Amino acid sequence: MEFCDRFGRHFVIHGNDSSGHARHYLSGLLGCARRKNIGRIGEDVAQSNYQGMQQFVSDSPWDQEALMTAVAGEAGALLGGHRDTALYLDETSFAKKGNASVGVQRQYCGRLGKLENCQVGVFACLGRGERAALVDFRLFFARGVGRGRGALPEGAGAGRATGPPDQAGAGPGDGPGGAGAGFEPPVDRGR
């Protein structure tokens, strides 16, 4: 995985190298297993360490913004600047059974076509022809998120995305891509 070698420096914090856990986690996410959780990844990826990957995912202080800036820069160098280059934006919902995950609440779930407990993500992808690369993503936080088990830590997500003013009547036009949502412009990633 040459990709991991190029970005491994983002996972070395205070002399502690977590790049091996990052490589195992990415291998698991790209693997064939239907369920993508730490337990399944630990079973499917040879030489992975369950406890080390769990710590990497939940507590490791690596800088996601710096990593995505590097990824977006490489994507721009490879795919950008051509007449047939496009920026694709996609809003995707992830149905959830409970409310323990950050950002989960009863809101319009596009996959199900109804109000349901879910998380909503907004993804930006740079594409050219048959090639595409994720260059940014945000978790959509509807108004009122921040209370309960899936709450954000104080100050987290500030200035990122805001939801529609009234969640009570949320429908297809009121979600992340709808008339009521407000998003800041994409972060300038130095391109």
QUIVENTA-V520861 format. One record per helix or strand. SS is the DSSP state (a for helix, b for strand). FROM is the first residue (numbers start at 1). TO is the last residue. If there is no record, write none. Layout:
ss={SS SS}
from={FROM FROM}
to={TO TO}
This chain:
ss={a b b a a a a b b b b b a b}
from={2 12 16 19 38 50 64 85 105 114 131 161 172 182}
to={11 13 17 30 44 59 79 95 109 128 140 162 174 183}
